[in-house]
Amino acid sequence: MEFYPYVKGFGLMWYSWLILATTYIAFSSGLKQNHLGLSAILLILIVALLVGITEEYIFRGLILGRLVSSGRSVLVALIVSSTLFACTHFINLLHNSLYNVSLQVLYAIPLGAFLGLLYLKSNNILYPILAHAIQDFAAFFISGGKMDSTSATPNSVLQIYILFGIIILAYYLTGKKQLVRFANRLETEKISHV
């Protein structure tokens, strides 16, 4: 992991902090009842961290990084890595309906693009790992730790595309220097490994 100012990196994760705060407020104010014990909450946290580490390393660290280092445009690399990331969620067909899983897959595409751009802008895989873990923790926690339910609707998926579309566009347009720095770092690593 390359050094990136932590304050700046954590600032890039503002959406994740908002999700975490919203989850906390919903449960602390009694808006949503959750009967999970401390051990279940810790288990959800551990699973969310492990999934975040694994999926971010594969889809952002390896796939996105490889596509950018092989000369693909950032846009193509984001689309490919985000689509592959989303498609892995079809595994949830083992315990969920095709309709719910399809909504989840559609939801995961812009989330993957956001996480990819977070990685590209920060040049550090730690930030997308944390953002991913927070997203999963909030989703598991809100669902009471159940893997067989989803609160996604076509309307909520459309809202996510609009929200993440605005964030991604803003991050992309304001981070041209950082995106070039990311590609240059990958190129330098590729040359040093030869």
N, C-alpha and C positions, 0 to 999 in steps of 0.2 A: 504494500500500500504506500502510495506516494503521499508526502505531506500536503495537506490542504487545510487552511485555517478552519478550525473546528466551529467557531462561531458562525462563519460563513456557510459551512456545510450543514450545520444544524438549522440555519436559516432557510436553506434550500428545502428543508424538510417541513416547512410550515404546514403543509396539508396534513402530514402525518400527525403533527402535534395537535392540530385541530380535531382530527378523528379521535385521538386518545382523550383529549379534553371533553369532547362531546360524549364519549362512552362513559367517562367518569361522572360527568354531570348527570347523565340519564339515570345512572344507578344510585348515585349518592343522594339525589333528590327524590328518589322513589318513583320516577317516571316509568321505569321498567323494573320488574322484579326478576331477580336472578337468585337461584337457590344453590349456587355453586359454593362448595367449601374451599378453604384455603389450599388444600392439596390439589383440587381440580383446577383452581386458578393457576397454581404454579405449573401444573402439567400443561395447561393450555399455553402458558408463557414459554415453556421449554419447547413444545412442538412448534409454536410460531417462530421461535428463533432458529430451530433446526431447519424448518422449511425455508425460511428466509435466507439462511446461509447457503443451503444446497441449491435452491432455484436461482438465486442471484449469481452464484459462482458459475453455474452452467449457462444460463441464458444471457446474462450481462457480461460476466467475466470472460467466458470462453466464446460463446457464439457471437455476441455483439462485437467483442474485441477482435475476434478473428476476421469478421466481415470488414470492419473498418481497416484493420491492418493489411488486408488483401486488396485494398483499393476501392472497395464499395463505398458509395456515398453514405453519409450519416443517416439520411432519410431511409434508404434501402435497408441498411443495417438495423435501424429501429423497427421498421415494418416486419422484417423477417424474424428477428429475435422475439418481438412481441407476439407475432402470430404463432410461432412455435411454442412459446410460453403459454399462450391461451389454449392451444390444442391439447397440451398435457392435462388440462382440467377435464377432458373427456373421461379420464379414469374415474371420475365421480359418478359415471353411469352405473357403476357397481352398486351404488346405494342411493341413487336419486333418479328422478324422471328425466327423460330427454329434454323436455321443455325447460326445467330448472337448470340443467347442466348447460344447455345452449345459451341461456341468459348469462350464466356464470362465465362461459367462454367469451361471449361478446363483451362482458364487463372487464375481463382480464386483458383484452387487447390494449385499450388506452392506459390501463394501469401499468402494463409492461412497458409501453412507450414512455410513460412518466418515469418509471424506475430506470430505464435505459438512459434517458436524458439526464437524470440525476447523477448517474454514474459518469456520463460523458462530461458534464459540467464540473463535477467535483474531482474527477480523475482519481476517485477513491471508491472502492467497492463497499466500504463500510456503510456509507449513507443509504444506498439502495437496500442493503441487507436490513438495516434498522427500519427503514420505511416499510419494507415488505412485512417484517415481523410485527410492526405496529398494526398494519392493515389486517393481517391474519388474526392477531390477538383480539382486536376489536370485533371482527366478524364472528370468531368462535365464542367470545364472551357474550356478545349480544344474543347469539342463538342458544345460549345456555350450554355450550360445548357440544351441540348436536351437529353431526356432519350431514344429516339427511334433510335439512331444511334450507331454504334460501328465501331471502326477502326481496330478491331482485324481481322487478317487473319490467316490461318493455319501456315504460316511462322512466323508471330509475336508470336503466341502461342508457337511454337517450340523454338524460341529465348528466351522467358520468362522461359521456362522449363530449358534451358541451363543456363541462367543467375542466376535464383533462385536456381537451383541445385548446382551451384558452391558456392553461398553465404551460402546456408543451410549446405552444406558439411563442409565448412570452419568454420561456427559458431558451428556446432555440434562437430567437431573434436577438436576445441580449447576451448570448454566450458564444459568439463566433470565434473569439480569440481562444476561449477555453476548449472549444471543439477541435480547433487546429492543434492546440497543445496536446490534446489527447491523442490525436492521430500521429503527431510527431513522436510522442513517447512510445507508442506501439511500434513505430517504424524503427526507432533507436533500439528497442528491445529485440526486434526481429534481426537487425544487423548484428547485434552483439551475440546472438545465439548461433549465428552461422559460423 
